[in-house]
Amino acid sequence: MALNIEDYALIGDCHSAALVGRDGSIDWLCLPRYDSAAMFGALLGNENHGRWLLAPADAEATATRSYQGDTFVLLTVWTTKTGQVEVLDFMPHGNGRADLVRRVRGINGTVHMTQDLRIRFGYATTIPWVRQLKGESVRGLVAIAGPDAIVVRGPALRASDHRHVSHFDVTAGDTVDAHLTWYPSHRDTPPAIDIDAAHAATCAWWQKWASCCSHEGPLRAQVVRSLLVLRALTHERTGGIVAAATTSLPEQIGGTRNWDYRYVWLRDASLTLEVLLSHGYEVEADGWRAWLLRAIAGDPGDVQIMYGLSGERYLPEHELTALPGYKGSSPARAGNGAVDQFQSDVIGEVMVALHAARAAGVRENEFSWPLQRALMSFLEKNWRRADQGIWEVRGQAREFTHSRVMVWAAFDRAVRGIEEYGLDGPLDRWGTLRDEVRTDIETRAFDAARNSYVQYYGSTEVDASLLVLPQVGFCAPTDPRMLGTVAAIEADLMRDGLLLRYRTHAAVDGLPPGEHPFLACSFWLVEQYAKSGRRDDANALMDRLLGFVNDVGLLSEEYDVTSGHQMGNTPQALSHLALVRAADAIEAAGS
């Protein structure tokens, strides 16, 4: 059975990532990319669906863990009756390979270690053919099935009922390395790496990147870790930013809201870009913009809300029938059916992010502004279309207020691009449309009786996404209409002191009701509190939210207050970028 979500730590190389459990088991690993088929899938089932355990044999051993400084090198210290060891888990960065290293070092005494390797390629559909590594002085295994192959070097492993196990002692001063490398099965087995050099280079790279962070407030440690998470979810070669490292972690145990987040949502990537830009990371902005230009090149009418890491458009949703799901929450899925939805807000998110890039000094090139003009041309003709909205509802398309506000933001940033940066475009037409969209929102999306904006035109419900209105400049945080909206959100969506996205029983999303508070929404409320003078409320809610961060600083999508566990895919880019925004707002408010 998989551990609780907060019991997992992320390691990664900016191409893919693994989840390492508090028990020493790697229960999720997709190589060579985040969206590759898992070869360790115990996260969505049990150990027989693939895992790599490396831990003391003593069942009563205790562990403490942390990252080595501002890196994704995980350090776990195990204490047993007979001694102490530390295990370093990391994926080497910058070597152009798909490697994972597990290094055991003896601290004191002697510790008897166990290794249990269960390789299940293709989301646990394939048990590979395994042979002993030959022609090298180090022991190892080679496992092959179809297009996938790995070589595992380290302590001798013996076969036992479709798994490979080993037992070895580590005494004070000893170092024992285990090293896994994925490679295409039609190629030769790659050589071993210099683990000392890989460790040093990986630590140096992460720490150098983190040192550029411009945030200096009292929450700097949490901000830096969140920015590191956003970088870890950014594919280095393509520039695509995935929404999370996992698929199918449920929004509710036993429920069916189990989605694949290992793709690049224009919305989430745009918001990530804004946060990175605001903290001094202009290089990432240029890389993401290049990804965007490639991904959405062509007819703007063909723009999707999400893409694969390299800009792939075909991401059909299908069930992973070999995996029973996290703690029985089925179905497990790959692909995402939301790829076919129309969500008008994403163009606004893109335009806001690209305007932020201009403000940060990222110059337009010969393709970037023409692409934005093409997007605006499409929006001119389609801004009144109903859509599925920010939450990707699978029910009826509606005129969602958040979507319409992001349409306003798109026209606003296009106008400002002309006015503030001298770009070429139909200033008068876009300015007129910006005003028309605002009038449409103010007259059709505001409930005077409640003194609140509403979820969609004609509704009396509210939605946490309305907290974005002041974030994009549609209104001030202290605007009376915004304050009334906040009061309505607090009244309708607050559960145990945290915010739901919306009331699922209102039958908006076409799915069975039931989910937990959405962490990003509560961070948005912190930002709103801080910017509207409610400093004590901002600090109190922020302190509570930071209490949900796990021992290595990671957040998933939602939080189950009753059980005290994280829920949903992890680590979640939207949660972490919202944390950074909230911390910035608190710092700016002088709290």
RAJO-V302792 format. One line per field, one symbol per residue. phi: phi as a letter, one per 20 degrees, with the letter a starting at -180 (. if undefined). psi: psi as a letter, one per 30 degrees, with the letter a starting at -180 (. if undefined). A space follows every 50 residues. Layout:
phi = ???
psi = ???
This chain:
phi = .fffgfeddecacmcbbcddffendedbbccecgefffddcggdabffeo acebaffffefdccbaefmecdeedddddcfdrcccdedadgdndmcddb dcddcfdbmccedcccdcecfmlmeceffccffcncfefacdccbledbc ccdqggddfblmbccbcbecdgnfccdcbdcebffedfffffdefgffff fffffffffffefefcffdggfffffffffffedfffenfdffaeccmff fbgnedecdedecdegffffffggffffcndfgfffffffffgffdgoff fefdebbffdngdecfebeeffdfoflnedeeccmbffgeeecfffffff fffffffgfeneffdfdffgfffffffffgecfeffbemfelfddffcef fgfffffgfffffffffffecmferfgffffffgfffffgffedddeffe lbfdfbgnededbfffffgffenfbfgeggfffffffffffedfclncef faefffleemcgfobdgefgfffffggfgfedneffffffffgffffeff fdndceecbeffemcfcnfbfegfffffgffffffffffme
psi = kllkefgkkkllggeallkklfggkjfkkkkfleglkkfjgfehcaffgk ljkjlkfjfgklkkllkjbilhjkjkjkklffaklkkkkljkkggglilk kjkkkkelakkjlkkjkjkjlhhgfkklkklkklglfkllkkkkjbfkkl kjkakkkkkjiglkllklkklkflkkkkkkkklkffllklllljeeeeee eeeeeeeeeeffkfkgafgeeeeeeeeeeeefgkkeeffkjlflflkgkl fkkflgijljghljkeeeeeeeeeeeefggieeeeeeeeeeeeeegkakf fgklfllleggkfjhkklkiffkfljhgjllkllljfffglkjffeeeee eeeeeeeeffgjkkaffeeeeeeeeeeeeefgffklafleghkgakklik eeeeefeeeeeeeeefeeefgglklieeeeeeeeeeeeeeefffgkjeef hkllelkflgllkfffffefeggellfgkeeeeeeeeeeeeefkjhglkl eljffghefglkljllkjeeeeeeeeeeeefggieeeeeeeeeeefffka fggkkaelkjeefhklllllkkeeeeeeeeeeeeeeeefg.
